[in-house]
């Protein structure tokens, strides 16, 4: 799903450099990592931002709709950063494509590098209505029409030598 927004803001990480390979520590344990979520920091969100949502997605994954590695929402509008390996409340973290409410680090199959897109959405909603942990596509559908702006960071990962 493509969520339309006309504005963007700055997103960066001290742990993941845009356009580069994701460091091993942030990869899944099955790929030799520690499954630790990266730090994120953002600035320039528009006035009227009531909350933020974050999705880390691998559209190159060989499953329909790609693989959702991180699904966060209900982050207060005053939030402008996440520390590495952040612990969040149950109503702030959705389910990955592995059906777990946690960060799930990359572990692509052998072959070409996969592209991982981390998107922070500035929302006009104070809270995303969610009776249970939302999956990535469910969150995208729920916030469609409520996105004021977004910040994007893209990196790669590969298990090939």
N, C-alpha and C positions, 0 to 999 in steps of 0.2 A: 504494500500500500504506500502511496506517495502522499505525504501530508503537506499540503500547500501552506506556505508562509512567505511573506514578502520581505521580512527582515531577518538579519542574522546577527549573531554576537560572537565574541571570541571564546574559544574553548581550547584549553591546553592541558598537558599533563607533565609532571616532572618524571614520570615513569615510562611513558610511551611517546615517541617522537613521530609526528605526522609523516607519513610516507615511508617509514622505516619498519623493520621487523620488530614485533612485540618481544620484549626480553623474556627469556625462558621462565623466570620466576612467576610471571603472570599467565603462563600456560597451564593447562590442566595437568593433574598429576600423571595421567596416562601418557603424557608427552614429556615427562621429566620436569614439569613445573611444580609450583606449590599451590596453584589455584588461588592466588592472592589477587584481589581486585586492585587496579591501579589508582593512583591519586588523580583527581581531576580538579580543575579550577576554571571558572568562567567569569566573564565581565561583559558589561554592555547590554544586559537584558533590558528590554523596553519598560517604560513606566506602565504600571498596571499589571505587572507579573505577580500573580498570586501564589504560584507554586511552580516547581520544576519536575519534569519526568526525564528519565535517562534510559536509552536502549543501546545495547551493544549487539550488533547483528552481523552475521556472516551470510551474505546472499549467495556466495559460491558453494555453500554446503550442498551435498548431494541429496537433499530432502526437499519436498515441496515447501515453498515459502522461506527457505533458508533456515539457519539456526540462530536462535536468540540466546545470547550468552549472559545477558544482564538486563533485568527489567526493573526499573525503580520508578516510583511516583510518590506523590504527597510530600515531596521535599519542600519545606517552607520557602516562600519567595525571598526571604533574607539569606538563604543558603547560596554560597558562591564557591564552595569547594567541598570536596570529599577527600578524606585522608586515605592512604593505602589500606587495604583490608578492612574497610569501614564496616561497622556493625550497625544495622538499621532496625527500626521497629517492624513488626510483622505486617503492619498496614502500609509499609513503604517499599516492600520488595515483592515483585511478582515472580512468576515461574519461568524458568528457562525452557528451552526446547527439550531438556532432559527431565522436565516435570519436577524440578526442585526450586524452591524459593531461596536462591543464593547466587553468587557469582559463579559462572562455569567457564573457566579459562579455555582458550582456543586449543584445539588438538585436531587439525585438519588431516585428512587421509593423505598418504603419499601422493606426490604429483605437484602441479603448479601451486604457488603460494595462494592462499586465500586472502581476501580483503575484509578487514573488520572495521565496521563503521560504528563509532560511538557518537550518538546524537543526544544533546541536552536540549529539551524542549521547554521554552518559557510559556507557561499556560495562564489563561485568564480564570482558571478554576482554582479555588482555594484547596479543594480536595477532589480527587478523582473518585467518582462513585464506583466502588468495587466491593461486592459482598464477600468475595474470596480472592486469593491472589490471582491477578490477571496474568495471562500469557502475553507474550510480545505483540502478536497480531490483535489481541483483544484490547490491549492498551492503545495501540495505534488507532483502532476504530473508535474507542471511547474518547480520545483527545482530539480526533479530527474535528475541525471547526473551532477549537479552543487554543490553537497554537498561535502565539503572538510573534515568536521568533525562534530560531534554533541555532545552536552552535554544533559544528561537526569536526570530528577528528578521525582520520582514516589511517590505518596501519595494516601491516601484513603479517602472516605467520605461515610457516611451512615446516613439515616434518621430513622433507627430503634433505639429503646431505648437501 
